[in-house]
């Protein structure tokens, strides 16, 4: 496994930056090993795929996980609010890094992914392909 370590900086879009890293590193398939930091704005979608929630306050990233590739980034995140309550869901563009995000990705070198429309779910879903 190749390990990629990046520091995101104030003002960076969390998802947009991860997508840019996937392109820069030519990632066929990677997973988030760790994502620690804080944001000033949270933007998440619910499991139903419709409702987007936004929080405009400093929040800690308490969980960041998912798959990363040049074809698709599918990430879920949890954030701790100022009152220490949490909000979590499908990561959307618009989560703005506050001071930092320390990101560690692990590239799965024996794997790649494709994306196919799934008639059952109605979504473009990942297809894992062993090299």
Secondary structure, DSSP 8 states (H G I E B T S, - for coil): -EEEEEEEETT-BHHHHHHHHHHHTT-SSEEEEEEEEEEEEEEEE-TTS--EEEE-S-EEEEEEEEEE-SS-EEEEEEEE-TTS-EEEEEE-TT-EEEEEEEEEEEE-TTEEEEEEE-TTTSSEEEEEEE-
